[in-house]
Amino acid sequence: MRFLQSCALALVVSTGSGLASAADEAATSQEVVTKVWSATKFLQDKGVSGFASLNSKDGIWVWKDSYVFAFDCRLDKMVAHPMRPDLVGRSIMQITDNNGKFIFKELCKAGAQPRGGWVDYVWTKPGDGKASRKLSYAVTADIAFSTGIHVAAGVYDDKLTVPELVKLTEQLADPAKYPSH
């Protein structure tokens, strides 16, 4: 009996630690808001030359299971994407998810709001290889000589709702709080 209890306890401990490490690997909505505002500030300081940093798969703009990407709503093109370099320079407004949602049209609308906005859609999670529900937060970057640039990042989550995230964003989205890197 004691042996079975020990085995059960070991199973619970090993399963629990596995869950904790998996949870540690998932980006949080708070991290997304912080990274997006920091990247926006970074681009405001560096200008378009900062896109190279956002394109780096091994840079500071890629963390856990998330990454920052940037796109130009006015010129309809991706300007930085560390996980999908094949999208950089390409037209984005006609890209849809598996449900037919025009992802970047929605992200452009959301990002144009004073404190940015959230959009949910289906996208492939890095390292997973299958489509998952993603909620991305986008804001407009005020870059000299380049209007229409939006910066975004997202979380993969089946439970979060956009209204919950809007509430969180109201608390976190203060551009003055975020230093550029």
Salt bridges, closest charged atoms under 4 A:
GLU31 OE2 - LYS64 NZ 2.89
ASP65 OD2 - LYS125 NZ 3.58
ASP86 OD2 - ARG84 NH2 2.75
GLU106 OE2 - LYS109 NZ 3.46
ASP120 OD1 - LYS101 NZ 3.16
ASP120 OD2 - ARG133 NH2 3.57
